[in-house]
Every structure is written in structure tokens, then in C-alpha cells.
Amino acid sequence: MTDFHPIRIGPFTYEVEESPDLHDGADRLYGEVDHEGLVITLHGGSALARKRVSMLHEIIHAIANAHGVTIEEQAVVVLAGELLQVLTDNLWLPGWLLREGIHVERA
């Protein structure tokens, strides 16, 4: 059982699921995003910390895809890990970013 909800990214809504067997050829994957099917899949056997980084990793890919932007894989790896660290080490930050009255202009 998972506690995932659909994720709105740009004009798209992605479903999130887990798979016990996530591979790209011979390589095991921790996550993947299907831009056509609008699905983010996480490796079900991964530890929770790994799933969290993988979720942010795939969200960054989806954001880039929604805006037609190419981001190098190494940059996605760094951004996902560091974003999770910033949010985890500064627990006040998500609430402040999302508190009522803050309006974010979209480009």
C-alpha cells in the first residue's frame, strides 16, 4: 500500500506508482518518468530515503519536459538530493513556501 497522490506538474497530472522490478536493460532503476503515459514509477524495494530522492528526481525531469527544457542527468541528480536535504534540514521552509497569502506568478 502506498500513500501517493497524483502530482500536478505544469499542465499535466502524473500518477505515481511503485514497481518491484524497475530496470533499463541490465541496470536497475530507482525511478522513471513516462511523459506520454503521465506516470512516475518508483522502485518498490528501495528504502524510503531513496524513494524520496527518486521522487524529486523524476519530478525535476517532468518539470523540464513540461517546459521543453533539457537538463543534464548529473544536474538532476544534484538538484534532487540537495533539494530534499534543504527541505529536510529546514522543516519550517515548506510551510513558509506554501502558506496562505503567498501568490506565485507563473512565467
Secondary structure, DSSP 8 states (H G I E B T S, - for coil): ------EEETTEEEEEEEES--EETTEE-SEEEETTTTEEEEETTS-HHHHHHHHHHHHHHHHHHHTT----HHHHHHHHHHHHHHHHH-THHHHHHH-TT------
